[in-house]
């Protein structure tokens, strides 16, 4: 894990920490490779950001495999509906985790003096980290495909080419995340935490749900 000093604030190179924790989470999941495997978070709640990052990626990893399962053309429709419900719940959990992580960064930088020339980013730190988490899963599974013993040479060559692009994308995204947090610490950027306000899970906002309740 790398740190740097900016205007007397210690800035953690968060991307390095993300890579370490996401890789551990993905490898831990694939020990059993079952969507019902309970999470055992090795980072105590007191560690906060490490705990949140592991929880976030574990949720993403389980959902990745649920998305694979539901695309089985032979899946029983009853099972498919149950998995769709799990994916909906997982999406809500992912959103909640992003908001928790953004709240962590917001709290960490709340004492930074506000620069009147500071600008806001189109994407918050945690939503960028969300993309980094998904990218870690793409890299893991593309590497598996590139090295599949039963795959043809054309398949492997194609996957190696895609893997190279994913790795380059991870490098670029990592730099962008670290730079964004450095800019926030240096008061070049500022951030806000917006709740996503998803409507489809809210029985008071989803018309299908509240119309059912009115019957």
N, C-alpha and C positions, 0 to 999 in steps of 0.2 A: 504494500500500500504506500502510495506516495503522497507527500504533503508539500505545500508551498506557502509562502507568506505574502499576503497582499494587504497593504494598509493595516498592519498589525492584526489581521484576522488569519487564523490558520485555515487553509482550504484543503480539504481532503480530496485527492484525486479519486473521485467516487467510482469512476469507470473500472479502475483496477480492482476495487472491492467488489463491484458487481460481477465482474468476470469470475473472480474466485468463488463467490457464493453461488452464483447461478450454475457454474460447473459442478459444484458439490451437490446442489439440489437435484440436478438432472441425473448425475451418477447415482445418487442415493435412491431416486425413484426407480431407476432401471435395474436395481438389485432384484426387485420382485416384478417390476414392469406390470403392475396391476392397478387399475384406476381406483380400487377400493382400499389400497394400502393406506393406513392412517399415517399422517404426517408426524414425524418426530423431529421437531426443530432443534438442531444442536446449539443454537444461539439463544441464550436466555433472554427473556423479555426485557431485562434491564439493559441489554446491549442495544436495544431499540432499533437502530438502522439496520444492523446485521440481521436481527430477528425479522424485521419487516421484509427485507430483500429476499430472505430464504422463503418466507411464507408466500410472498408474491410469486416467485418463480415456481414453487411447488404447485400452486394453484394453476398457473399457466401450463405446467407440464401435464397435470391431470387432464385439463381441458383439451390439450393437444391430442391426447389419446382418445378422449371421448369423441372428438371431432372425427378421428379415424374410424372409430367403431360405428358411428351413426351413418357413415357413408357405405357401409356394407350393403350391397343391393339385396342380399338375402335376409336382412335383419327382420325380425318379427315386428310388426307395426306397434304392438303394445310396448315392446322393449325400446323401440325408437322414440316413442313419446316420453317414456321415463327418462331416457338419456337427454332428450331435448330439454326437459325440465331441469335436469342437472346442469346442462350447459347454460341455461338462463340464470340459474342460481350462481354458477361460477362466474359469469360475466358481471353480476352485481358485486360479488366478492372481489373480483379484480379491480373494479372501479373503486370500491371502498379502500382497498390496499393502496392504490395510487393516491387517493386523497390523504391517507395516513402519512405516506412518504412525503408528499408535498407539505403537509403540516409540519413534519419534522424539519424540512429545509426552511420553511417560513419562520419557525420558532428559532432556528439556529442563526438566522440572519436578521432578526427583527431589530437588533440594536445597531445595525449598520446605518450610518447617517444617510438620510435621503438626499441624493443629488438631484437638483431640479432638472438636469439634462438627461437623467437616466431614462431608459426606454424599457418597455415591457416586451418579452419574447412572445411569439405566437404560440409556443408550446412550453408548458411548465417543465421543471426538471424531472418530476416523477413520470409524466407522460412520455418523455424521451426515454427514461429508464424502462418504462413498460415496453417500448419498442426494442430496447436492448435485450430484455428478457426473452421476448419472442425470437429475436435474432439468434440468441444462444441456442434455442431449441432447433431452429432451422439449421444451424451449423452442425449441431450434434447429429441430427438425423440425415443431413446430406452427406456427412462423413461416413455414416453407416452405409448409406446407399452406394457411395463411391468405392467402398471396400467389400461389398457383398460377394461372397464366394460363388453364389449361384447366378450372378448377373453377367450379362454379356459385356463384351469389351466396349461396344458403343454406349451402353448404359453407363458404364463406369467413367468413360471419357467425358460424357455429358455432365455427370454429377461432379467430377473434379473441376470442370470449368465453372459450374454454378457455385461450388464451394469457394473457389478463389474470389468470386464476386462478393459472396456473403462475408468473407473474412475482410475484404477491403471495406465493405459497408460498415462492419463492426468497428474497424479502426477509425473511420470518419465520424461515425456516430459517437464513439467514445470521446474523441477530441472535442466534439461539439458540446457534449454534456459537461465535460470538465471546464471548458471555456465559459459556458453559461454560468456555472456556479462560481467561477472566479470573477466573472463580471458582476454577479450579484453581490459577492463579498466586497468588491471594489466600488460598489454603488454606480456601476455603469449600466446595470440592469436592475429592475425590481420585479418582484413576483407577487401574485395574489393566488389564493386558494379558492377556486370556484367548485362548488358542489355540482355534480353532473345532473342532478335532478331527473334521473331516468323516470319516465312516466309509465312504461308498460308493466312495471312490477308494483305500482302503487294502485291499490283498489279504489282510491278516490280520484285517480287521474286517468286510468285506462277505461274508456267507455264500455268495452266488452265486459269488464269486471263490475263496474258500478251499475250497469244496466241489468246484470244478472242479479245483483243484490236487491234491486228495486222490485223484482218480480215476486 
